[in-house]
């Protein structure tokens, strides 16, 4: 096993998804090939209905593939598992639990609090809350938080489980533009500090160019990968720089025929 | 004095007040000084049967909605019985259980069960799919998914079921008491009618309304305490 293969977190080979069968069969995804290495921030970009969420749901284990190979750390992807953490478009916090209880839910149900010591997780929770600018809101209920705060809470709730890969399903799509930009920075900051591996789904070109190491642009029905674009911009990125605009334009040209 | 309306049909407030006083504190009429008997009779029926129906309905609804085989068994049965109005079970209740508390409690608990069951069932079915996915993704096993996520998420439905149920149970208390018991507000209400004593009827209606209101408040208060996370609850 070479060094490169050792670093592979997620690998998809000719992954497909067909809904229905016979005459009613609809091919949602076809021949998806991609490889995600440790520490990568990969964006999967495409118009709505292109199947990008379907792909993410298959990686998460919420849906099964109908063809191809989908492996996480060399093992076929099965049922949902904490090693493949998800952040959803709606924060999907448990509304009856405080932020702190939401955060500790994962370690608790996995029996890790007893095993590794509750105080370790309390400490980790405090660190994550600080990273997400949520210190002081530990005992708030989700409904008492703003949309942006809920989104941050849901991110760190997933991270406390130390997933091998973080799957982000348009997590900022329902937020206003200002909140969204602020959250993208928090997101990048947390990505760097935790050395996470991320597969991020979006339809927002600016978001993709701002966040990604690599963008996979998808086609529409059936969903396939049209092109892989490496974003070679220094971080922190300037949304108003010329190169940034060039990338946006390039991606837009790729997406436009799919609309 | 000129009568504006026949007091035999619609009693005056003074007549009703007189009935209530005699009912509570004693006098010569047949219902004298038996208020506490009627009150405890009705309250015991309501509380015992409501709790019984609710306690059976909540887990039944949850497991029926959550496990397919149980749903096929229980829900089929429920759907067959549901269209038969609950009041129609009174003769059966009396034939099977005789007179007094047993038929009343059976009938009231039966009615409560249905209302609560249906709400709980719908509640479990309507738990947000993403919330379940979130729990699984975070590492919850099926048991934890049920007890730590589906159950709390269903709680608002449980309370709306209990709220409707407590009112329906109260109605069933009255019906059962009209025919199957020797005390209670329903018993006296019906007595009042057979003697054409509408003042007695109205006196009973007043207490039925008052207690019905209090039961409703009780459920709402508990719900407000338990469901702070939902936010504003309907009054």
Interface residues (C-beta under 8 A of the other chain):
Chain A: X60 X61 X62 X79 X80 X81 X82 X84 X85 X86 X88 X90 X92 X94 X95 X96 X97 X105 X106 X109 X110 X141 X142 X143 X157 X158 X161
Chain B: X128 X130 X131 X133 X134 X135 X136 X137 X138 X139 X140 X141 X144 X148 X149 X152 X153 X155 X228 X229 X230 X231
